[in-house]
Amino acid sequence: MSAASPTIVRSLLALPAFVIFVASAYAQAESIADVHDYDAIVYVDPSAPDPGNGSSPEKPLHSWIDVRFQPATAYLQKRGTRDRLEASITVNGTNILLGAYGDETAPRPEIHANVPGAHAFDFRGAGSTIRDLRITSSEATSLIRFASWNHAEDGTVYNCELLGQGTDESPTWAVRVFANGARILSTRIQYTKDDGIFVQNAANVEIANCHISAVNQAWLQEGVSPRNGKPWTEEINSPGDGIQLDGAIDGFHIHHNTIDRTDTQNKFCIIANARTPGVTGVIENNHILFHDGVAGIYAAQFSAEPMDFRILIRSNLFESSGGGAAVYAHAARTVFSTNIFENPDAGILLVTPAATSEIHHNTFHGISNVAIRGDQTTMNISNNIFDLADGAKSVSTMRGDTRMTHNLFTEAESALGSHPIIGEPRFTNPTDHNYTPGAGSPAIEAGIPIEGLTKDARGQAYIGEPDVGAFESAN
C-alpha cells in the first residue's frame, strides 16, 4: 500500500465531463408543464351527475375511458374524485398533459386501474406529462409506461402517487421507461412486486425528489427461510430494486430521493447495469435505507467493449439498520465523495480490473466489517474519516494499488497511508446523521485541497485547508 501525494490525488480526480453533466441535469429539472402550456383543455369528473363533452368543468367527461386524445391538449380530472379503469388507457399524441383541476385543498384525483397484465397509462407520443394524480392498482403490469417503440421520448411524471394496495395486491412495476429523456420527479411509489422504477435502454433519464418504499413485495409471497423461519423467496423469483437501470443508460441522474428497502430482502436500492460503452451517470444527495440481505447501490458494466463506465456517487446518506453493503462497483472510473456510510457491514466494495476509484471526503461510521475493499483496482483515498466498530478494517486491498493520504483513524494501530490523523472525530450529533466535526476535532482543517471538490455534502464551500470527512465544520 503506497501513499499518494496531493498532486497525484488532484490530477486523478479531474473529471470535467461529470461537472458538465450535473449542470445540464439540474437545468433540465427547472420546468414542469402546466395547463397554461396547452392549446385546449378537456375535463373529467367521475362524480358529475350530468356528464358532457369535456369542454368545461360544467360539462365534463365521466371517465378516462371516454377520452380521445389530441396533441397539445391538457386532460384534467377533478380533485377529490375517483375513477375506476377496466381497460388500459393508451395516450396517443404528442405534448399531452394528464393532470388535475378544482379545489387545490382537496385530495389528488385517484384512478384505480383494474387492468391485470396491462399498463394503466401507456404513452405513445413524445413530450407528455402526467402530474398531480394518484394511481392505484393491485394487478397491473405497470402504472405508467414510456416506450421508444411508441415514440414516447421526453415524458415526465411529476407530483404523483403510484401505489399498490399491499403486499399481495401490487402492480409489478410503478413506472417503466424505455425512451430517452424521461423524468420522474417528486413522486411517491409504494408497493410493487418487482422494481419501483425500471429503466432500460433509455438515455438522459432523471429521477429526483421521489420517495420509494415497499418494493420487491414478491419476496414476501413465496415461503419462509429454513434458517430463521422469516419470509424468504429465491432471488430469481423476487428480483425487485428501488430503481433499476439497464442497457444503454448514458447520462442518468438520480438525486434527492429517499429509497427504503428495509421491509424486504434481495437485490438493491439502486442498480445501474451499463451494457454499452461510454456510459456516465450521477447518483447524489439520496437517502438510501437498507438492512441485511439488501445492498445500497450496484453499478457495473457488462459490455464486451473496453471497460469505460464512469459514475459519480456523492453526498448520499447510506443508512443501514443492520448489515448489508452500501455499494458494489464494477466500473472503470468511480468517484465517491462526501458520502455518509452509517452502520452497514461494508461500505464500498470494488471489483474492477484495470479501473480507478477516487474516494475522498467520506465519513464511515459504525462499519462492522470493512469500510473499503478493492480487488484488482487502483484506489486513491484521501480526506476520509474511519470511525469503525471494533475489529472492522478501514481498507482491504487484493491485487491492486492503493494510495492513501490525510485520512482520520480513531486508533493509531489502524492508521494507513501517509499523513494519517489520529483521534476521535467528535461528531456534532451522529444519532441525527450530523457528522460535522465538533469543537476540538482533529478533523478540522486536516485535509488537503482536491481539484474538483470545492463543497461538502451540504454544499458548504471549503475555506482554506478543508476538514476531513463529509461535512465541513463552522470553524
C-alpha positions in Angstrom: 0.0 0.0 0.0 1.5 3.3 -1.1 0.9 6.9 -0.1 -0.5 9.4 -2.6 0.9 12.8 -2.9 -1.6 15.7 -3.1 -0.5 16.3 -6.7 -1.4 12.7 -7.8 -4.7 12.8 -6.0 -5.8 16.1 -7.6 -4.8 15.0 -11.1 -6.6 11.7 -10.9 -9.9 13.2 -9.7 -10.3 15.7 -12.5 -13.4 14.6 -14.4 -14.8 17.7 -16.2 -17.4 15.6 -18.0 -19.2 14.9 -14.7 -19.3 18.6 -13.9 -20.8 19.5 -17.3 -23.4 16.7 -16.9 -24.6 17.7 -13.4 -25.1 21.3 -14.5 -27.2 20.3 -17.5 -29.3 17.9 -15.5 -30.3 20.5 -12.9 -31.2 22.9 -15.7 -33.4 20.3 -17.2 -35.4 19.9 -14.0 -36.4 23.6 -13.7 -39.5 23.4 -16.0 -42.6 21.3 -15.4 -45.5 21.7 -17.9 -48.8 23.0 -16.5 -52.2 23.7 -18.0 -51.3 27.1 -19.4 -48.9 25.5 -21.9 -51.6 23.8 -23.9 -53.9 24.7 -26.7 -57.0 23.1 -25.3 -58.4 21.6 -22.0 -60.6 18.6 -21.5 -62.2 18.0 -18.1 -63.0 14.6 -16.5 -65.3 14.4 -13.4 -66.4 10.8 -12.4 -68.7 12.4 -9.8 -70.6 14.6 -12.3 -74.4 13.8 -12.3 -74.7 15.1 -15.9 -71.5 14.4 -17.9 -70.9 16.2 -21.1 -68.3 16.5 -23.8 -65.5 17.6 -21.5 -65.3 21.2 -22.9 -65.7 22.8 -19.4 -65.9 21.9 -15.7 -69.7 22.2 -16.1 -69.7 19.6 -18.9 -67.0 17.1 -18.0 -66.4 13.7 -19.4 -67.4 11.0 -17.0 -64.3 8.8 -17.2 -60.8 8.5 -18.7 -62.3 5.7 -20.8 -64.3 8.4 -22.7 -61.2 10.5 -23.6 -60.0 10.7 -27.2 -56.5 12.2 -27.1 -55.3 15.0 -29.2 -51.9 16.7 -29.4 -51.1 19.8 -27.4 -54.1 19.2 -25.1 -54.4 19.1 -21.3 -56.7 16.4 -19.8 -57.7 17.1 -16.2 -59.6 15.1 -13.6 -61.4 16.9 -10.8 -59.6 16.8 -7.4 -61.3 14.7 -4.7 -62.8 12.3 -7.3 -62.1 8.6 -8.1 -62.2 6.9 -11.5 -62.0 3.2 -12.0 -60.5 1.8 -15.2 -61.4 -1.6 -16.6 -59.1 -1.2 -19.5 -55.6 0.3 -20.2 -55.5 3.9 -21.3 -53.4 4.4 -24.4 -52.3 8.1 -24.6 -51.8 8.7 -28.3 -50.4 12.0 -29.4 -47.5 14.4 -28.6 -47.3 17.1 -26.0 -50.2 15.9 -23.8 -50.8 16.7 -20.2 -52.7 14.5 -17.7 -53.4 16.3 -14.5 -55.8 17.8 -12.0 -58.2 20.7 -11.6 -60.5 22.1 -8.9 -60.1 22.8 -5.2 -56.4 22.6 -4.5 -57.1 21.7 -0.9 -58.9 18.5 -2.0 -57.1 15.2 -2.4 -55.4 14.3 -5.6 -57.7 12.7 -8.2 -57.5 8.9 -7.9 -57.5 6.5 -10.7 -57.8 2.8 -9.8 -56.6 0.6 -12.6 -58.3 -2.9 -12.6 -56.1 -4.0 -15.6 -54.5 -7.4 -14.9 -51.4 -7.9 -17.1 -51.7 -4.4 -18.7 -50.5 -0.8 -18.2 -52.7 1.7 -16.5 -51.4 4.5 -18.7 -49.3 3.7 -21.8 -47.8 6.8 -23.5 -47.4 6.7 -27.3 -46.1 10.1 -28.2 -43.2 12.4 -27.2 -43.2 15.3 -24.7 -46.1 14.3 -22.5 -46.5 14.9 -18.8 -48.6 13.2 -16.1 -48.8 15.1 -12.8 -50.8 15.6 -9.6 -52.6 12.2 -9.8 -53.0 9.2 -7.5 -52.9 6.0 -9.5 -53.5 2.7 -7.7 -53.7 -0.9 -8.8 -53.5 -4.4 -7.4 -52.8 -6.3 -10.6 -51.4 -4.0 -13.4 -48.1 -4.8 -15.1 -47.1 -1.2 -14.7 -48.9 2.0 -13.7 -47.1 4.2 -16.2 -45.0 3.3 -19.3 -43.0 5.3 -21.7 -41.6 3.3 -24.7 -39.3 4.3 -27.6 -41.2 2.0 -30.0 -44.2 4.1 -29.1 -42.1 7.3 -29.7 -42.7 8.3 -26.0 -39.5 10.3 -25.5 -39.1 13.1 -23.0 -42.0 12.0 -20.8 -42.4 13.4 -17.3 -44.1 12.1 -14.1 -44.5 14.8 -11.5 -46.0 15.0 -8.1 -47.9 11.7 -8.4 -48.7 8.9 -6.0 -48.2 5.5 -7.6 -49.4 2.8 -5.2 -50.2 -0.8 -4.9 -52.8 -2.0 -2.4 -50.5 -4.0 -0.2 -48.1 -7.0 -0.2 -50.4 -9.4 -2.0 -52.1 -6.7 -4.2 -49.4 -4.8 -6.1 -48.6 -3.9 -9.6 -45.4 -5.5 -10.9 -43.8 -2.1 -11.6 -44.8 1.5 -10.9 -43.0 3.2 -13.8 -41.3 1.6 -16.7 -39.1 3.7 -19.1 -37.8 2.5 -22.5 -37.4 6.0 -24.0 -34.8 8.8 -23.8 -35.3 11.9 -21.7 -37.8 10.7 -19.1 -38.1 12.5 -15.8 -39.7 11.0 -12.7 -39.9 13.8 -10.1 -41.5 14.5 -6.7 -43.4 11.2 -6.8 -44.2 8.6 -4.1 -44.0 5.0 -5.1 -45.1 2.3 -2.7 -45.9 -1.5 -3.0 -44.7 -3.1 -6.2 -44.0 -6.8 -6.8 -40.7 -6.0 -8.6 -38.9 -2.6 -9.1 -40.3 0.7 -8.2 -38.9 2.3 -11.4 -37.4 0.2 -14.2 -35.4 1.9 -17.0 -34.0 0.1 -20.0 -32.1 1.4 -23.0 -33.0 5.0 -22.2 -30.5 7.9 -22.1 -30.6 11.1 -20.1 -33.1 9.9 -17.5 -33.6 11.9 -14.3 -35.2 10.6 -11.1 -35.4 13.2 -8.4 -37.2 14.0 -5.1 -39.1 10.7 -5.1 -39.9 8.5 -2.1 -39.8 4.8 -3.0 -40.6 2.1 -0.5 -42.2 -1.4 -0.1 -40.8 -2.6 -3.5 -40.0 -6.3 -4.3 -43.0 -7.5 -2.4 -42.7 -10.8 -4.2 -40.0 -11.6 -1.6 -42.8 -11.9 1.0 -45.1 -14.1 -1.0 -43.4 -17.5 -1.6 -42.2 -19.1 1.6 -40.1 -18.9 4.7 -36.3 -19.3 5.3 -35.2 -22.7 6.7 -32.5 -20.8 8.6 -34.7 -18.4 10.6 -38.3 -19.0 9.7 -38.7 -15.5 8.3 -40.3 -14.7 4.9 -37.9 -15.6 2.1 -38.0 -16.1 -1.6 -35.3 -17.1 -4.1 -33.9 -14.0 -5.9 -34.9 -15.3 -9.3 -38.5 -15.0 -8.2 -38.1 -11.7 -6.3 -35.6 -9.6 -8.2 -37.0 -6.1 -7.4 -35.0 -3.0 -6.8 -36.0 0.5 -5.8 -34.6 1.8 -9.1 -33.2 -0.4 -11.8 -31.4 1.0 -14.9 -30.2 -1.5 -17.6 -28.6 -1.4 -21.0 -27.9 1.9 -22.9 -28.3 4.3 -20.0 -25.9 7.1 -20.6 -26.4 10.4 -18.8 -28.6 9.2 -15.9 -29.0 11.4 -12.9 -30.6 10.1 -9.7 -30.7 12.7 -6.9 -32.5 13.8 -3.8 -34.6 10.6 -3.4 -35.4 8.5 -0.4 -35.3 4.8 -1.2 -36.3 2.5 1.6 -35.6 -1.2 1.3 -35.9 -2.2 5.0 -39.0 -4.3 4.6 -37.8 -7.0 2.1 -34.6 -8.6 1.1 -32.7 -9.4 -2.2 -31.1 -7.0 -4.7 -30.5 -3.3 -4.2 -31.9 0.2 -3.6 -30.4 1.4 -6.9 -28.8 -0.8 -9.6 -27.2 0.6 -12.8 -26.1 -2.1 -15.3 -24.3 -0.4 -18.3 -24.3 -2.7 -21.4 -22.9 -0.2 -23.9 -19.6 1.7 -23.9 -19.2 5.3 -22.8 -21.9 5.4 -20.1 -21.7 8.1 -17.5 -24.0 8.8 -14.6 -24.5 10.6 -11.3 -26.1 9.3 -8.1 -26.2 12.1 -5.4 -28.0 13.5 -2.4 -30.1 10.4 -1.8 -31.1 8.9 1.5 -30.6 5.1 1.0 -32.0 2.8 3.7 -31.3 -0.9 3.7 -30.5 -3.8 6.0 -29.1 -7.3 6.0 -29.8 -9.1 2.7 -30.1 -5.8 0.7 -27.3 -3.5 -0.7 -27.5 0.2 -1.4 -26.1 0.7 -4.9 -24.8 -1.8 -7.5 -23.0 -0.2 -10.5 -21.5 -2.4 -13.2 -20.6 -2.6 -16.9 -21.5 -5.7 -18.8 -20.4 -4.6 -22.2 -17.9 -6.6 -24.2 -16.3 -3.2 -25.2 -13.3 -1.9 -23.1 -14.4 -1.0 -19.5 -15.3 2.7 -19.6 -18.4 3.1 -17.4 -17.9 6.3 -15.3 -20.1 7.1 -12.3 -20.1 9.8 -9.7 -21.6 8.8 -6.3 -21.6 11.8 -3.9 -23.4 13.3 -0.9 -25.6 10.3 -0.2 -26.6 9.0 3.2 -26.3 5.2 3.3 -28.2 4.2 6.4 -28.3 0.6 7.5 -30.5 -0.8 10.2 -28.1 -3.7 10.5 -25.8 -5.4 8.0 -25.7 -5.2 4.2 -23.2 -3.4 1.9 -23.6 0.2 0.8 -22.0 0.0 -2.6 -20.8 -2.6 -5.1 -19.0 -1.1 -8.1 -17.6 -2.7 -11.2 -17.0 0.5 -13.2 -13.9 1.9 -15.0 -14.0 5.2 -13.2 -15.9 5.7 -9.9 -15.8 8.8 -7.8 -17.1 8.6 -4.2 -17.2 11.9 -2.4 -18.9 13.5 0.6 -21.0 10.4 1.4 -22.0 9.1 4.8 -21.8 5.4 5.4 -23.8 4.6 8.6 -23.7 1.2 10.3 -23.5 -1.2 7.3 -21.5 -4.4 7.3 -19.4 -3.0 4.4 -19.0 0.5 2.8 -17.5 0.3 -0.7 -16.7 -3.0 -2.4 -14.8 -2.7 -5.7 -14.0 -5.5 -8.2 -12.9 -4.0 -11.5 -9.7 -5.0 -13.3 -7.7 -2.0 -14.6 -10.1 0.5 -13.0 -9.5 3.6 -10.9 -11.7 4.7 -8.0 -11.4 8.1 -6.2 -12.6 8.0 -2.6 -12.5 11.4 -0.9 -14.2 13.3 1.9 -16.4 10.4 3.0 -17.4 9.5 6.6 -17.5 5.8 7.5 -19.3 5.3 10.9 -20.1 2.1 12.6 -18.9 -0.2 9.8 -18.8 -3.7 11.2 -16.6 -5.5 8.6 -14.7 -3.3 6.1 -15.1 0.3 5.0 -13.4 -0.1 1.6 -12.3 -3.2 -0.2 -10.7 -3.3 -3.6 -9.9 -6.2 -5.8 -7.8 -5.7 -9.0 -8.4 -2.0 -8.9 -6.5 1.3 -8.2 -7.8 3.3 -5.3 -6.9 6.8 -4.3 -8.2 7.5 -0.8 -7.9 10.9 1.0 -9.7 13.2 3.5 -12.0 10.4 4.8 -13.0 9.6 8.4 -12.8 6.0 9.5 -14.9 5.7 12.7 -15.5 2.0 12.7 -16.8 -0.7 15.0 -14.3 -2.7 17.0 -12.4 -5.2 14.8 -13.5 -3.7 11.4 -11.0 -2.9 8.7 -10.7 0.5 7.1 -9.2 -0.6 3.8 -8.5 -4.0 2.4 -6.7 -4.5 -0.9 -6.3 -7.5 -3.1 -4.2 -7.5 -6.3 -4.5 -3.7 -6.7 -2.7 -0.4 -5.9 -4.0 1.7 -3.1 -2.8 5.2 -2.4 -3.8 6.9 0.8 -3.2 10.2 2.5 -4.7 12.6 5.1 -7.4 10.2 6.4 -8.6 10.2 10.1 -8.5 7.0 12.1 -9.7 6.6 15.7 -6.9 4.2 16.7 -3.2 4.7 15.9 -2.7 1.0 15.2 -5.3 1.1 12.4 -3.8 4.1 10.6 -2.8 3.6 7.0 -1.1 5.7 4.3 0.8 8.9 4.6 -0.1 11.8 7.0 -2.7 9.9 9.0 -4.8 11.9 11.5 -5.4 10.1 14.8 -8.2 10.8 17.3 -11.9 10.9 17.9 -13.7 13.0 15.3 -16.1 14.5 17.9 -19.2 14.5 15.6 -21.9 17.0 16.5 -24.8 14.6 16.6 -24.4 11.3 14.8 -27.7 9.9 16.1 -29.3 12.6 13.8 -26.9 11.9 11.0 -25.0 15.1 11.8 -21.3 14.2 11.3 -20.0 17.7 11.4 -16.7 17.8 13.3 -17.3 19.5 16.7 -15.1 21.9 18.6 -11.6 20.5 19.1 -12.0 17.7 16.5 -8.7 16.7 14.9 -10.6 16.5 11.6 -10.9 20.3 11.3 -8.6 21.7 8.6 -6.7 18.5 8.5 -7.3 17.6 4.8 -5.7 18.6 1.5 -7.4 20.5 -1.3 -8.6 18.3 -4.1 -9.3 19.6 -7.6 -13.0 19.3 -8.4 -14.1 19.1 -4.8 -15.0 22.5 -3.5 -18.0 21.9 -1.3 -19.1 19.5 1.4 -22.1 17.2 1.5 -24.4 20.2 2.4 -23.0 22.5 -0.3 -20.8 24.5 2.2 -17.7 25.7 0.5 -14.3 24.7 1.8 -12.3 27.6 3.2 -8.6 27.2 3.4 -7.5 23.7 4.2 -10.6 21.5 4.2 -11.8 19.4 7.1 -11.7 15.6 6.5 -15.0 13.7 6.3 -18.2 14.6 4.5 -19.1 17.7 6.5 -17.1 20.9 6.8 -17.3 22.5 10.3 -18.4 26.0 11.0 -14.9 26.9 12.3 
